[in-house]
Amino acid sequence: MIKRSMGRMMGTVAVVTLALGIAACGDNAFGPDPEDIEFAASLGIVLDDMIRTASGLYIRDDVVGEGEPADIGDQVTVAYTGRLVDGDVFDSNTAFTLTIGSTRLIEGFTEGVTGMRVGGMRTIVIPADLAYGSDGREGVPGNAVLVFDIELISLLRAPGG
């Protein structure tokens, strides 16, 4: 009985040690922490002036907008510009229509649009694990932290919403 308990305790110690070792790394398996990133001055990113959500997304409402906030199931049209932390644009669109929660998007973008109001303008900083992860995509290197400027142009409430 004592041997079994000691074995469990040693296994627990090994797991905790591994977790602490991973957490201590600047660039962990999920990419760099946005707080460790130097953002191009042109982006105007000051993380201390933004709200950090439980997932690690950073949000700043530059203009709040009017009406009800966008929610899961709502169809919205947004204008956006996506940039890397050095300020380089990797994607933009002036009228992109999506259904929140149904359209396949990176998790951080979906979370960032949720809660916006028509006419609202928001800046979000998306950590790599809520973006393209270690794989990246064309124009976006692996483990890239992304910055999006988003404007909510229109909102069509989900049926029953």
Salt bridges, closest charged atoms under 4 A:
ASP61 OD1 - ARG122 NE 2.67
ASP62 OD1 - ARG60 NE 2.62
ASP74 OD2 - ARG157 NH1 2.45
ASP149 OD2 - ARG83 NH1 2.94
